[in-house]
Amino acid sequence: MEKLKFRLDILKNSEVIDEEIYNKVISLIEHLDKKWEITLTEENGAMFITHLSMALKRIKQNENVNNIDKTVFEEVMVSDKLDKIEEIYEDIEKNIFIEKLPEEEKKYILVNLLLLEEDK
């Protein structure tokens, strides 16, 4: 977690993300570990944490993300882990984000959650 925290510190200190986003992402990392036994490391979580930080910034600034590649998202939709990652997503949306995220951001997060779940 220290390397991920360092990555977030860089984003915060360079004012790419603000304190609120920083705290939400830290909470998410801890929540995934405690509740879902998904331990994020620099190796498995760096891309996810960076994407999530930028997604929260886009949402805060009312910006849109490009649509996810349909082929990539189809892998999520046919995964035998779909129910589990949707459950995880709903939990973090409710308990960490406290708001409903745009559908395209959700799709990117589901892809990342699938990769993390498969890496367990």
C-alpha positions as CSV (number, residue, x, y, z in Angstrom):
1,M,0.0,0.0,0.0
2,E,2.9,2.4,0.6
3,K,3.8,2.6,-3.0
4,L,0.2,3.2,-4.0
5,K,0.0,5.9,-1.3
6,F,3.1,7.5,-2.7
7,R,1.5,7.5,-6.1
8,L,-1.5,9.2,-4.7
9,D,0.6,11.7,-2.8
10,I,2.3,12.7,-6.1
11,L,-1.1,13.2,-7.7
12,K,-2.3,15.3,-4.7
13,N,0.8,17.3,-4.2
14,S,0.9,18.2,-7.9
15,E,-2.8,19.2,-7.6
16,V,-3.9,16.7,-10.1
17,I,-6.4,15.4,-7.5
18,D,-7.7,17.1,-4.4
19,E,-7.9,16.0,-0.8
20,E,-11.4,14.6,-1.1
21,I,-10.5,12.4,-4.0
22,Y,-7.3,11.3,-2.3
23,N,-9.3,10.3,0.8
24,K,-11.9,8.4,-1.2
25,V,-9.2,6.4,-3.0
26,I,-7.3,5.6,0.2
27,S,-10.7,4.5,1.7
28,L,-11.3,2.3,-1.3
29,I,-7.9,0.6,-1.0
30,E,-8.6,-0.2,2.6
31,H,-12.1,-1.3,2.0
32,L,-11.2,-3.7,-0.8
33,D,-8.6,-5.3,1.5
34,K,-10.8,-5.6,4.6
35,K,-14.1,-6.5,3.2
36,W,-13.3,-8.2,-0.1
37,E,-9.8,-9.6,0.6
38,I,-8.5,-7.8,-2.5
39,T,-5.1,-6.4,-1.5
40,L,-3.9,-3.7,-3.9
41,T,-0.2,-3.5,-4.6
42,E,1.9,-1.4,-7.0
43,E,1.9,-4.4,-9.4
44,N,-1.8,-5.2,-9.5
45,G,-3.4,-1.9,-8.5
46,A,-1.3,1.0,-9.9
47,M,-3.2,1.4,-13.1
48,F,-6.6,1.0,-11.3
49,I,-5.8,3.6,-8.7
50,T,-4.6,6.1,-11.2
51,H,-7.6,5.5,-13.4
52,L,-10.0,5.8,-10.4
53,S,-8.4,9.0,-9.2
54,M,-8.8,10.6,-12.7
55,A,-12.3,9.2,-13.0
56,L,-13.3,10.9,-9.7
57,K,-11.7,14.1,-10.9
58,R,-13.6,13.9,-14.2
59,I,-16.9,13.3,-12.4
60,K,-16.2,16.3,-10.1
61,Q,-15.5,18.5,-13.1
62,N,-18.5,17.2,-15.1
63,E,-16.3,15.7,-17.8
64,N,-17.0,12.6,-19.8
65,V,-14.7,9.6,-20.3
66,N,-14.4,8.0,-23.7
67,N,-16.5,4.9,-24.2
68,I,-14.8,1.7,-23.3
69,D,-13.9,-0.7,-26.1
70,K,-16.9,-3.1,-26.6
71,T,-14.6,-6.1,-27.0
72,V,-12.9,-5.4,-23.7
73,F,-16.2,-5.0,-21.8
74,E,-17.7,-8.1,-23.4
75,E,-15.0,-10.1,-21.5
76,V,-16.5,-8.7,-18.3
77,M,-20.1,-9.6,-19.3
78,V,-19.2,-13.2,-20.0
79,S,-17.0,-13.7,-17.0
80,D,-18.1,-16.2,-14.4
81,K,-17.0,-13.6,-11.8
82,L,-19.5,-11.0,-13.1
83,D,-21.9,-11.4,-10.2
84,K,-19.1,-11.0,-7.7
85,I,-17.6,-7.9,-9.2
86,E,-21.0,-6.3,-9.6
87,E,-21.6,-6.9,-5.9
88,I,-18.2,-5.4,-5.1
89,Y,-18.9,-2.4,-7.3
90,E,-22.3,-1.8,-5.8
91,D,-20.7,-1.9,-2.3
92,I,-18.0,0.6,-3.1
93,E,-20.4,2.9,-5.0
94,K,-22.6,3.0,-1.9
95,N,-20.0,3.0,0.8
96,I,-17.1,4.8,-0.7
97,F,-18.3,7.0,-3.6
98,I,-21.7,7.8,-1.9
99,E,-23.1,8.6,-5.4
100,K,-24.0,6.8,-8.5
101,L,-21.2,7.0,-11.1
102,P,-21.7,7.5,-14.8
103,E,-22.2,4.2,-16.7
104,E,-18.9,4.5,-18.7
105,E,-16.9,5.1,-15.6
106,K,-18.6,2.1,-14.0
107,K,-17.6,-0.1,-17.0
108,Y,-13.9,0.8,-16.6
109,I,-14.1,0.1,-12.9
110,L,-15.7,-3.3,-13.5
111,V,-12.9,-4.2,-15.9
112,N,-10.4,-3.3,-13.3
113,L,-12.3,-5.2,-10.6
114,L,-12.4,-8.3,-12.8
115,L,-8.6,-8.1,-13.3
116,L,-8.1,-7.8,-9.6
117,E,-10.5,-10.6,-8.8
118,E,-8.8,-12.9,-11.3
119,D,-5.4,-12.0,-9.8
120,K,-6.4,-13.2,-6.3
